[in-house]
Amino acid sequence: MKKRGLSGGPAAQLPAPAASHLLDILPWGVLVLTAVGQLVHLNQRAAAWWGLPPHALQGRLLSELPPGDLPVALYEALQQLPPTAAGPAQEFFLPRSEQWITMSSVLQPGHVVVYWQDITPQKQRELQYHALPKTSPTC
């Protein structure tokens, strides 16, 4: 059966360079893994947070990848991603870039897609809020 696009015609397929460019301009880090844990793609933001160029990571199993600049907790969480289920969002601090990110994953046919989202502004507000003196009106 042929895939159909919104107009009822054949579904459009983006050429690989165009799809890669779209992933690179996203405001998230994106990793695409096969069901066996092979990293088939990561975008520029994910590579920058990892601290290694994409070509040094792509095509290899997660278990073979060096941790680069990833904190131990994030590296271990990646290693433990379930290949058949989406994972809950988790927060991590990246010391090298001094940023907070969340990691979540979703299942796609034959792949697990991992999203790293920069939540540094939200975490800074949260930390500022918790640092405020606890005051309450007196009666």
N, CA, C and O atoms as a GROMACS GRO file, in nm:
protein
  556
    1MET      N    1   0.084  -0.118   0.000
    1MET     CA    2   0.000   0.000   0.000
    1MET      C    3   0.088   0.124   0.000
    1MET      O    4   0.183   0.133   0.078
    2LYS      N    5   0.057   0.219  -0.086
    2LYS     CA    6   0.133   0.343  -0.094
    2LYS      C    7   0.090   0.438   0.017
    2LYS      O    8  -0.027   0.444   0.055
    3LYS      N    9   0.189   0.510   0.069
    3LYS     CA   10   0.157   0.614   0.167
    3LYS      C   11   0.090   0.730   0.096
    3LYS      O   12   0.125   0.763  -0.017
    4ARG      N   13  -0.004   0.790   0.163
    4ARG     CA   14  -0.076   0.904   0.107
    4ARG      C   15  -0.050   1.028   0.190
    4ARG      O   16  -0.047   1.023   0.313
    5GLY      N   17  -0.031   1.140   0.122
    5GLY     CA   18  -0.013   1.267   0.190
    5GLY      C   19  -0.147   1.327   0.227
    5GLY      O   20  -0.251   1.266   0.203
    6LEU      N   21  -0.145   1.446   0.284
    6LEU     CA   22  -0.268   1.513   0.326
    6LEU      C   23  -0.361   1.540   0.209
    6LEU      O   24  -0.483   1.541   0.226
    7SER      N   25  -0.306   1.563   0.092
    7SER     CA   26  -0.390   1.596  -0.024
    7SER      C   27  -0.445   1.470  -0.090
    7SER      O   28  -0.520   1.480  -0.187
    8GLY      N   29  -0.409   1.352  -0.040
    8GLY     CA   30  -0.455   1.228  -0.101
    8GLY      C   31  -0.355   1.173  -0.201
    8GLY      O   32  -0.367   1.057  -0.242
    9GLY      N   33  -0.256   1.253  -0.240
    9GLY     CA   34  -0.154   1.207  -0.331
    9GLY      C   35  -0.047   1.132  -0.254
    9GLY      O   36  -0.057   1.116  -0.133
   10PRO      N   37   0.056   1.085  -0.323
   10PRO     CA   38   0.164   1.014  -0.254
   10PRO      C   39   0.228   1.102  -0.148
   10PRO      O   40   0.246   1.222  -0.167
   11ALA      N   41   0.263   1.041  -0.035
   11ALA     CA   42   0.327   1.115   0.074
   11ALA      C   43   0.465   1.162   0.028
   11ALA      O   44   0.540   1.088  -0.035
   12ALA      N   45   0.496   1.286   0.060
   12ALA     CA   46   0.625   1.342   0.022
   12ALA      C   47   0.734   1.285   0.112
   12ALA      O   48   0.715   1.270   0.233
   13GLN      N   49   0.846   1.253   0.055
   13GLN     CA   50   0.962   1.207   0.129
   13GLN      C   51   1.070   1.313   0.116
   13GLN      O   52   1.107   1.352   0.005
   14LEU      N   53   1.120   1.359   0.229
   14LEU     CA   54   1.227   1.457   0.225
   14LEU      C   55   1.358   1.387   0.192
   14LEU      O   56   1.385   1.279   0.243
   15PRO      N   57   1.440   1.448   0.107
   15PRO     CA   58   1.572   1.393   0.085
   15PRO      C   59   1.651   1.395   0.215
   15PRO      O   60   1.628   1.482   0.299
   16ALA      N   61   1.742   1.300   0.234
   16ALA     CA   62   1.817   1.288   0.359
   16ALA      C   63   1.883   1.420   0.401
   16ALA      O   64   1.876   1.454   0.518
   17PRO      N   65   1.948   1.495   0.309
   17PRO     CA   66   2.010   1.622   0.352
   17PRO      C   67   1.907   1.721   0.407
   17PRO      O   68   1.934   1.793   0.503
   18ALA      N   69   1.789   1.725   0.346
   18ALA     CA   70   1.686   1.819   0.393
   18ALA      C   71   1.635   1.777   0.530
   18ALA      O   72   1.616   1.862   0.617
   19ALA      N   73   1.613   1.647   0.551
   19ALA     CA   74   1.567   1.598   0.680
   19ALA      C   75   1.672   1.625   0.787
   19ALA      O   76   1.638   1.666   0.899
   20SER      N   77   1.798   1.604   0.755
   20SER     CA   78   1.907   1.628   0.848
   20SER      C   79   1.914   1.777   0.885
   20SER      O   80   1.934   1.812   1.001
   21HIS      N   81   1.896   1.864   0.784
   21HIS     CA   82   1.897   2.008   0.809
   21HIS      C   83   1.783   2.047   0.903
   21HIS      O   84   1.802   2.127   0.995
   22LEU      N   85   1.665   1.991   0.881
   22LEU     CA   86   1.552   2.021   0.969
   22LEU      C   87   1.580   1.980   1.112
   22LEU      O   88   1.548   2.053   1.206
   23LEU      N   89   1.641   1.864   1.130
   23LEU     CA   90   1.676   1.820   1.266
   23LEU      C   91   1.779   1.913   1.328
   23LEU      O   92   1.775   1.939   1.449
   24ASP      N   93   1.872   1.963   1.247
   24ASP     CA   94   1.978   2.048   1.300
   24ASP      C   95   1.929   2.186   1.344
   24ASP      O   96   1.992   2.249   1.429
   25ILE      N   97   1.818   2.233   1.289
   25ILE     CA   98   1.771   2.366   1.329
   25ILE      C   99   1.668   2.360   1.442
   25ILE      O  100   1.620   2.464   1.488
   26LEU      N  101   1.634   2.240   1.487
   26LEU     CA  102   1.541   2.228   1.600
   26LEU      C  103   1.606   2.282   1.728
   26LEU      O  104   1.728   2.276   1.743
   27PRO      N  105   1.524   2.334   1.819
   27PRO     CA  106   1.581   2.385   1.945
   27PRO      C  107   1.610   2.274   2.047
   27PRO      O  108   1.644   2.304   2.162
   28TRP      N  109   1.597   2.149   2.008
   28TRP     CA  110   1.622   2.035   2.097
   28TRP      C  111   1.739   1.953   2.044
   28TRP      O  112   1.774   1.959   1.926
   29GLY      N  113   1.798   1.876   2.134
   29GLY     CA  114   1.890   1.772   2.091
   29GLY      C  115   1.805   1.652   2.053
   29GLY      O  116   1.714   1.615   2.126
   30VAL      N  117   1.834   1.590   1.939
   30VAL     CA  118   1.757   1.476   1.892
   30VAL      C  119   1.852   1.362   1.859
   30VAL      O  120   1.950   1.380   1.787
   31LEU      N  121   1.822   1.243   1.912
   31LEU     CA  122   1.895   1.122   1.882
   31LEU      C  123   1.796   1.019   1.829
   31LEU      O  124   1.687   1.004   1.884
   32VAL      N  125   1.833   0.948   1.725
   32VAL     CA  126   1.748   0.844   1.668
   32VAL      C  127   1.823   0.712   1.682
   32VAL      O  128   1.934   0.697   1.632
   33LEU      N  129   1.759   0.618   1.752
   33LEU     CA  130   1.820   0.488   1.781
   33LEU      C  131   1.738   0.377   1.718
   33LEU      O  132   1.616   0.386   1.709
   34THR      N  133   1.806   0.272   1.675
   34THR     CA  134   1.734   0.153   1.629
   34THR      C  135   1.687   0.075   1.752
   34THR      O  136   1.725   0.107   1.864
   35ALA      N  137   1.605  -0.027   1.728
   35ALA     CA  138   1.554  -0.110   1.838
   35ALA      C  139   1.666  -0.183   1.911
   35ALA      O  140   1.649  -0.222   2.027
   36VAL      N  141   1.781  -0.203   1.846
   36VAL     CA  142   1.894  -0.269   1.913
   36VAL      C  143   1.991  -0.170   1.977
   36VAL      O  144   2.094  -0.210   2.031
   37GLY      N  145   1.958  -0.041   1.973
   37GLY     CA  146   2.039   0.060   2.040
   37GLY      C  147   2.150   0.120   1.957
   37GLY      O  148   2.244   0.178   2.011
   38GLN      N  149   2.140   0.108   1.825
   38GLN     CA  150   2.239   0.171   1.738
   38GLN      C  151   2.198   0.316   1.714
   38GLN      O  152   2.084   0.343   1.678
   39LEU      N  153   2.291   0.408   1.732
   39LEU     CA  154   2.264   0.550   1.708
   39LEU      C  155   2.274   0.576   1.558
   39LEU      O  156   2.384   0.575   1.502
   40VAL      N  157   2.161   0.600   1.495
   40VAL     CA  158   2.163   0.621   1.350
   40VAL      C  159   2.166   0.769   1.313
   40VAL      O  160   2.205   0.804   1.201
   41HIS      N  161   2.126   0.855   1.405
   41HIS     CA  162   2.134   0.999   1.376
   41HIS      C  163   2.130   1.076   1.507
   41HIS      O  164   2.060   1.038   1.600
   42LEU      N  165   2.205   1.185   1.512
   42LEU     CA  166   2.189   1.284   1.616
   42LEU      C  167   2.214   1.420   1.551
   42LEU      O  168   2.295   1.434   1.460
   43ASN      N  169   2.141   1.519   1.601
   43ASN     CA  170   2.156   1.651   1.540
   43ASN      C  171   2.271   1.728   1.605
   43ASN      O  172   2.334   1.681   1.700
   44GLN      N  173   2.297   1.847   1.551
   44GLN     CA  174   2.412   1.927   1.596
   44GLN      C  175   2.403   1.965   1.744
   44GLN      O  176   2.504   1.964   1.814
   45ARG      N  177   2.283   1.997   1.790
   45ARG     CA  178   2.268   2.037   1.931
   45ARG      C  179   2.301   1.920   2.023
   45ARG      O  180   2.371   1.938   2.123
   46ALA      N  181   2.252   1.800   1.991
   46ALA     CA  182   2.283   1.683   2.073
   46ALA      C  183   2.433   1.655   2.071
   46ALA      O  184   2.492   1.623   2.174
   47ALA      N  185   2.494   1.666   1.954
   47ALA     CA  186   2.638   1.642   1.942
   47ALA      C  187   2.716   1.745   2.025
   47ALA      O  188   2.815   1.710   2.089
   48ALA      N  189   2.673   1.870   2.023
   48ALA     CA  190   2.741   1.974   2.101
   48ALA      C  191   2.731   1.945   2.251
   48ALA      O  192   2.830   1.958   2.323
   49TRP      N  193   2.614   1.906   2.298
   49TRP     CA  194   2.599   1.871   2.439
   49TRP      C  195   2.680   1.747   2.473
   49TRP      O  196   2.734   1.736   2.583
   50TRP      N  197   2.688   1.652   2.379
   50TRP     CA  198   2.766   1.531   2.401
   50TRP      C  199   2.916   1.564   2.402
   50TRP      O  200   2.995   1.497   2.469
   51GLY      N  201   2.953   1.667   2.328
   51GLY     CA  202   3.093   1.709   2.323
   51GLY      C  203   3.175   1.634   2.220
   51GLY      O  204   3.298   1.635   2.226
   52LEU      N  205   3.109   1.569   2.125
   52LEU     CA  206   3.176   1.495   2.019
   52LEU      C  207   3.106   1.521   1.887
   52LEU      O  208   2.985   1.546   1.886
   53PRO      N  209   3.178   1.515   1.775
   53PRO     CA  210   3.113   1.538   1.645
   53PRO      C  211   3.020   1.421   1.609
   53PRO      O  212   3.044   1.308   1.650
   54PRO      N  213   2.915   1.449   1.533
   54PRO     CA  214   2.820   1.342   1.497
   54PRO      C  215   2.886   1.220   1.434
   54PRO      O  216   2.848   1.107   1.464
   55HIS      N  217   2.984   1.241   1.346
   55HIS     CA  218   3.045   1.127   1.278
   55HIS      C  219   3.118   1.034   1.374
   55HIS      O  220   3.141   0.917   1.342
   56ALA      N  221   3.155   1.083   1.493
   56ALA     CA  222   3.221   0.998   1.592
   56ALA      C  223   3.122   0.911   1.668
   56ALA      O  224   3.162   0.818   1.738
   57LEU      N  225   2.994   0.942   1.655
   57LEU     CA  226   2.892   0.871   1.733
   57LEU      C  227   2.797   0.788   1.646
   57LEU      O  228   2.758   0.678   1.686
   58GLN      N  229   2.760   0.840   1.531
   58GLN     CA  230   2.660   0.775   1.446
   58GLN      C  231   2.708   0.639   1.396
   58GLN      O  232   2.825   0.620   1.364
   59GLY      N  233   2.613   0.546   1.391
   59GLY     CA  234   2.641   0.413   1.340
   59GLY      C  235   2.690   0.315   1.445
   59GLY      O  236   2.711   0.198   1.415
   60ARG      N  237   2.709   0.362   1.566
   60ARG     CA  238   2.761   0.276   1.673
   60ARG      C  239   2.652   0.244   1.774
   60ARG      O  240   2.555   0.318   1.788
   61LEU      N  241   2.668   0.133   1.844
   61LEU     CA  242   2.577   0.097   1.952
   61LEU      C  243   2.599   0.190   2.071
   61LEU      O  244   2.711   0.234   2.097
   62LEU      N  245   2.491   0.220   2.143
   62LEU     CA  246   2.504   0.306   2.261
   62LEU      C  247   2.609   0.252   2.357
   62LEU      O  248   2.685   0.329   2.416
   63SER      N  249   2.614   0.120   2.372
   63SER     CA  250   2.708   0.060   2.466
   63SER      C  251   2.854   0.081   2.424
   63SER      O  252   2.944   0.064   2.507
   64GLU      N  253   2.879   0.117   2.299
   64GLU     CA  254   3.015   0.140   2.249
   64GLU      C  255   3.055   0.287   2.250
   64GLU      O  256   3.171   0.320   2.226
   65LEU      N  257   2.960   0.374   2.278
   65LEU     CA  258   2.986   0.517   2.267
   65LEU      C  259   3.058   0.572   2.390
   65LEU      O  260   3.026   0.533   2.502
   66PRO      N  261   3.154   0.661   2.369
   66PRO     CA  262   3.220   0.724   2.484
   66PRO      C  263   3.126   0.826   2.547
   66PRO      O  264   3.039   0.881   2.479
   67PRO      N  265   3.141   0.852   2.677
   67PRO     CA  266   3.052   0.948   2.744
   67PRO      C  267   3.074   1.092   2.702
   67PRO      O  268   2.984   1.175   2.719
   68GLY      N  269   3.190   1.124   2.646
   68GLY     CA  270   3.216   1.262   2.606
   68GLY      C  271   3.196   1.355   2.724
   68GLY      O  272   3.250   1.331   2.832
   69ASP      N  273   3.118   1.462   2.704
   69ASP     CA  274   3.091   1.560   2.810
   69ASP      C  275   2.962   1.531   2.886
   69ASP      O  276   2.922   1.610   2.971
   70LEU      N  277   2.898   1.418   2.856
   70LEU     CA  278   2.772   1.387   2.924
   70LEU      C  279   2.799   1.352   3.070
   70LEU      O  280   2.894   1.280   3.100
   71PRO      N  281   2.716   1.404   3.161
   71PRO     CA  282   2.732   1.363   3.301
   71PRO      C  283   2.700   1.214   3.314
   71PRO      O  284   2.625   1.158   3.234
   72VAL      N  285   2.755   1.151   3.414
   72VAL     CA  286   2.739   1.007   3.433
   72VAL      C  287   2.592   0.967   3.437
   72VAL      O  288   2.554   0.868   3.376
   73ALA      N  289   2.510   1.042   3.508
   73ALA     CA  290   2.369   1.006   3.521
   73ALA      C  291   2.298   1.005   3.385
   73ALA      O  292   2.216   0.916   3.359
   74LEU      N  293   2.327   1.102   3.299
   74LEU     CA  294   2.265   1.108   3.167
   74LEU      C  295   2.318   0.995   3.079
   74LEU      O  296   2.240   0.931   3.007
   75TYR      N  297   2.446   0.971   3.083
   75TYR     CA  298   2.506   0.863   3.004
   75TYR      C  299   2.445   0.729   3.044
   75TYR      O  300   2.412   0.647   2.958
   76GLU      N  301   2.430   0.705   3.175
   76GLU     CA  302   2.370   0.581   3.222
   76GLU      C  303   2.222   0.571   3.184
   76GLU      O  304   2.175   0.463   3.148
   77ALA      N  305   2.151   0.681   3.191
   77ALA     CA  306   2.009   0.680   3.152
   77ALA      C  307   1.994   0.646   3.004
   77ALA      O  308   1.901   0.574   2.967
   78LEU      N  309   2.083   0.697   2.920
   78LEU     CA  310   2.080   0.661   2.777
   78LEU      C  311   2.104   0.511   2.758
   78LEU      O  312   2.037   0.447   2.677
   79GLN      N  313   2.199   0.457   2.832
   79GLN     CA  314   2.230   0.315   2.820
   79GLN      C  315   2.113   0.227   2.862
   79GLN      O  316   2.099   0.114   2.814
   80GLN      N  317   2.029   0.278   2.950
   80GLN     CA  318   1.918   0.200   3.004
   80GLN      C  319   1.786   0.225   2.933
   80GLN      O  320   1.682   0.175   2.977
   81LEU      N  321   1.788   0.302   2.826
   81LEU     CA  322   1.662   0.329   2.754
   81LEU      C  323   1.599   0.198   2.709
   81LEU      O  324   1.666   0.114   2.650
   82PRO      N  325   1.472   0.181   2.737
   82PRO     CA  326   1.407   0.060   2.687
   82PRO      C  327   1.383   0.069   2.537
   82PRO      O  328   1.331   0.170   2.490
   83PRO      N  329   1.420  -0.034   2.460
   83PRO     CA  330   1.406  -0.027   2.315
   83PRO      C  331   1.262  -0.040   2.267
   83PRO      O  332   1.233  -0.015   2.150
   84THR      N  333   1.171  -0.078   2.356
   84THR     CA  334   1.033  -0.101   2.311
   84THR      C  335   0.932  -0.014   2.384
   84THR      O  336   0.812  -0.035   2.368
   85ALA      N  337   0.976   0.080   2.462
   85ALA     CA  338   0.881   0.164   2.535
   85ALA      C  339   0.936   0.306   2.547
   85ALA      O  340   1.057   0.327   2.558
   86ALA      N  341   0.845   0.400   2.545
   86ALA     CA  342   0.884   0.540   2.565
   86ALA      C  343   0.921   0.560   2.711
   86ALA      O  344   0.860   0.501   2.800
   87GLY      N  345   1.021   0.642   2.735
   87GLY     CA  346   1.064   0.666   2.871
   87GLY      C  347   1.008   0.797   2.926
   87GLY      O  348   0.980   0.889   2.850
   88PRO      N  349   0.992   0.804   3.058
   88PRO     CA  350   0.945   0.928   3.119
   88PRO      C  351   1.054   1.035   3.112
   88PRO      O  352   1.172   1.003   3.102
   89ALA      N  353   1.013   1.160   3.116
   89ALA     CA  354   1.109   1.271   3.112
   89ALA      C  355   1.192   1.272   3.240
   89ALA      O  356   1.140   1.250   3.350
   90GLN      N  357   1.321   1.296   3.224
   90GLN     CA  358   1.414   1.305   3.337
   90GLN      C  359   1.496   1.433   3.320
   90GLN      O  360   1.521   1.476   3.207
   91GLU      N  361   1.537   1.493   3.431
   91GLU     CA  362   1.617   1.615   3.427
   91GLU      C  363   1.764   1.585   3.455
   91GLU      O  364   1.797   1.499   3.537
   92PHE      N  365   1.851   1.659   3.385
   92PHE     CA  366   1.995   1.643   3.402
   92PHE      C  367   2.062   1.779   3.393
   92PHE      O  368   2.017   1.867   3.318
   93PHE      N  369   2.171   1.796   3.469
   93PHE     CA  370   2.252   1.917   3.460
   93PHE      C  371   2.377   1.885   3.380
   93PHE      O  372   2.444   1.785   3.406
   94LEU      N  373   2.408   1.969   3.281
   94LEU     CA  374   2.527   1.954   3.198
   94LEU      C  375   2.632   2.052   3.249
   94LEU      O  376   2.624   2.171   3.218
   95PRO      N  377   2.729   2.005   3.326
   95PRO     CA  378   2.825   2.098   3.387
   95PRO      C  379   2.909   2.177   3.288
   95PRO      O  380   2.936   2.295   3.312
   96ARG      N  381   2.950   2.117   3.177
   96ARG     CA  382   3.036   2.188   3.082
   96ARG      C  383   2.967   2.311   3.025
   96ARG      O  384   3.028   2.418   3.015
   97SER      N  385   2.841   2.297   2.988
   97SER     CA  386   2.768   2.410   2.930
   97SER      C  387   2.684   2.484   3.034
   97SER      O  388   2.622   2.586   3.002
   98GLU      N  389   2.683   2.434   3.157
   98GLU     CA  390   2.603   2.492   3.265
   98GLU      C  391   2.457   2.507   3.224
   98GLU      O  392   2.397   2.614   3.239
   99GLN      N  393   2.401   2.398   3.172
   99GLN     CA  394   2.262   2.397   3.129
   99GLN      C  395   2.189   2.279   3.191
   99GLN      O  396   2.248   2.175   3.221
  100TRP      N  397   2.059   2.298   3.209
  100TRP     CA  398   1.970   2.190   3.251
  100TRP      C  399   1.895   2.141   3.128
  100TRP      O  400   1.851   2.222   3.046
  101ILE      N  401   1.880   2.009   3.116
  101ILE     CA  402   1.799   1.954   3.007
  101ILE      C  403   1.706   1.847   3.063
  101ILE      O  404   1.729   1.789   3.169
  102THR      N  405   1.600   1.823   2.988
  102THR     CA  406   1.518   1.704   3.015
  102THR      C  407   1.546   1.606   2.902
  102THR      O  408   1.576   1.646   2.789
  103MET      N  409   1.534   1.480   2.934
  103MET     CA  410   1.545   1.376   2.833
  103MET      C  411   1.415   1.298   2.834
  103MET      O  412   1.370   1.250   2.938
  104SER      N  413   1.356   1.286   2.716
  104SER     CA  414   1.237   1.202   2.701
  104SER      C  415   1.255   1.122   2.573
  104SER      O  416   1.338   1.156   2.488
  105SER      N  417   1.178   1.016   2.560
  105SER     CA  418   1.189   0.934   2.440
  105SER      C  419   1.050   0.891   2.395
  105SER      O  420   0.959   0.875   2.475
  106VAL      N  421   1.038   0.872   2.264
  106VAL     CA  422   0.913   0.824   2.205
  106VAL      C  423   0.946   0.713   2.106
  106VAL      O  424   1.054   0.708   2.048
  107LEU      N  425   0.852   0.625   2.089
  107LEU     CA  426   0.868   0.517   1.993
  107LEU      C  427   0.819   0.560   1.857
  107LEU      O  428   0.714   0.622   1.844
  108GLN      N  429   0.895   0.526   1.757
  108GLN     CA  430   0.857   0.540   1.617
  108GLN      C  431   0.875   0.401   1.555
  108GLN      O  432   0.950   0.320   1.611
  109PRO      N  433   0.811   0.371   1.444
  109PRO     CA  434   0.828   0.238   1.386
  109PRO      C  435   0.976   0.204   1.364
  109PRO      O  436   1.044   0.268   1.284
  110GLY      N  437   1.024   0.104   1.437
  110GLY     CA  438   1.162   0.058   1.423
  110GLY      C  439   1.267   0.142   1.491
  110GLY      O  440   1.386   0.111   1.483
  111HIS      N  441   1.226   0.250   1.559
  111HIS     CA  442   1.322   0.341   1.620
  111HIS      C  443   1.273   0.393   1.754
  111HIS      O  444   1.154   0.390   1.785
  112VAL      N  445   1.367   0.440   1.833
  112VAL     CA  446   1.337   0.518   1.953
  112VAL      C  447   1.398   0.655   1.927
  112VAL      O  448   1.516   0.666   1.894
  113VAL      N  449   1.318   0.758   1.943
  113VAL     CA  450   1.367   0.895   1.925
  113VAL      C  451   1.380   0.959   2.064
  113VAL      O  452   1.285   0.962   2.142
  114VAL      N  453   1.499   1.008   2.092
  114VAL     CA  454   1.529   1.070   2.221
  114VAL      C  455   1.537   1.221   2.200
  114VAL      O  456   1.602   1.270   2.107
  115TYR      N  457   1.469   1.293   2.288
  115TYR     CA  458   1.469   1.440   2.282
  115TYR      C  459   1.536   1.494   2.407
  115TYR      O  460   1.504   1.454   2.519
  116TRP      N  461   1.630   1.585   2.387
  116TRP     CA  462   1.690   1.660   2.496
  116TRP      C  463   1.645   1.804   2.481
  116TRP      O  464   1.673   1.868   2.380
  117GLN      N  465   1.576   1.855   2.583
  117GLN     CA  466   1.525   1.993   2.577
  117GLN      C  467   1.593   2.077   2.683
  117GLN      O  468   1.602   2.038   2.799
  118ASP      N  469   1.641   2.194   2.642
  118ASP     CA  470   1.705   2.289   2.734
  118ASP      C  471   1.597   2.351   2.823
  118ASP      O  472   1.507   2.419   2.773
  119ILE      N  473   1.607   2.328   2.952
  119ILE     CA  474   1.511   2.385   3.048
  119ILE      C  475   1.581   2.479   3.145
  119ILE      O  476   1.530   2.506   3.254
  120THR      N  477   1.698   2.529   3.106
  120THR     CA  478   1.777   2.614   3.195
  120THR      C  479   1.699   2.734   3.247
  120THR      O  480   1.702   2.760   3.367
  121PRO      N  481   1.627   2.810   3.161
  121PRO     CA  482   1.553   2.925   3.216
  121PRO      C  483   1.450   2.885   3.322
  121PRO      O  484   1.434   2.954   3.422
  122GLN      N  485   1.379   2.775   3.300
  122GLN     CA  486   1.280   2.730   3.398
  122GLN      C  487   1.348   2.689   3.529
  122GLN      O  488   1.299   2.721   3.638
  123LYS      N  489   1.461   2.618   3.519
  123LYS     CA  490   1.532   2.574   3.639
  123LYS      C  491   1.587   2.694   3.715
  123LYS      O  492   1.586   2.695   3.838
  124GLN      N  493   1.635   2.795   3.643
  124GLN     CA  494   1.687   2.914   3.711
  124GLN      C  495   1.575   2.984   3.788
  124GLN      O  496   1.596   3.027   3.901
  125ARG      N  497   1.457   2.995   3.726
  125ARG     CA  498   1.344   3.056   3.797
  125ARG      C  499   1.305   2.973   3.919
  125ARG      O  500   1.277   3.027   4.026
  126GLU      N  501   1.304   2.842   3.902
  126GLU     CA  502   1.270   2.752   4.013
  126GLU      C  503   1.371   2.767   4.127
  126GLU      O  504   1.331   2.776   4.244
  127LEU      N  505   1.498   2.770   4.095
  127LEU     CA  506   1.600   2.785   4.198
  127LEU      C  507   1.591   2.921   4.266
  127LEU      O  508   1.611   2.931   4.388
  128GLN      N  509   1.560   3.026   4.190
  128GLN     CA  510   1.543   3.159   4.249
  128GLN      C  511   1.423   3.160   4.343
  128GLN      O  512   1.428   3.220   4.450
  129TYR      N  513   1.317   3.094   4.302
  129TYR     CA  514   1.196   3.089   4.385
  129TYR      C  515   1.227   3.020   4.517
  129TYR      O  516   1.187   3.068   4.624
  130HIS      N  517   1.297   2.908   4.511
  130HIS     CA  518   1.329   2.833   4.634
  130HIS      C  519   1.427   2.909   4.722
  130HIS      O  520   1.435   2.883   4.842
  131ALA      N  521   1.503   3.002   4.665
  131ALA     CA  522   1.600   3.078   4.742
  131ALA      C  523   1.535   3.198   4.812
  131ALA      O  524   1.596   3.260   4.899
  132LEU      N  525   1.413   3.231   4.774
  132LEU     CA  526   1.344   3.345   4.837
  132LEU      C  527   1.322   3.316   4.985
  132LEU      O  528   1.294   3.202   5.022
  133PRO      N  529   1.333   3.418   5.068
  133PRO     CA  530   1.307   3.395   5.210
  133PRO      C  531   1.159   3.358   5.230
  133PRO      O  532   1.070   3.412   5.166
  134LYS      N  533   1.139   3.265   5.319
  134LYS     CA  534   1.002   3.223   5.349
  134LYS      C  535   0.941   3.326   5.444
  134LYS      O  536   0.977   3.334   5.561
  135THR      N  537   0.849   3.404   5.390
  135THR     CA  538   0.782   3.505   5.473
  135THR      C  539   0.634   3.479   5.473
  135THR      O  540   0.578   3.435   5.373
  136SER      N  541   0.574   3.505   5.582
  136SER     CA  542   0.428   3.493   5.589
  136SER      C  543   0.376   3.610   5.671
  136SER      O  544   0.442   3.657   5.764
  137PRO      N  545   0.258   3.655   5.636
  137PRO     CA  546   0.204   3.769   5.712
  137PRO      C  547   0.177   3.727   5.856
  137PRO      O  548   0.132   3.615   5.883
  138THR      N  549   0.205   3.820   5.948
  138THR     CA  550   0.178   3.790   6.089
  138THR      C  551   0.044   3.850   6.126
  138THR      O  552   0.002   3.953   6.073
  139CYS      N  553  -0.020   3.784   6.215
  139CYS     CA  554  -0.153   3.831   6.258
  139CYS      C  555  -0.142   3.917   6.380
  139CYS      O  556  -0.244   3.965   6.431
   0.00000   0.00000   0.00000
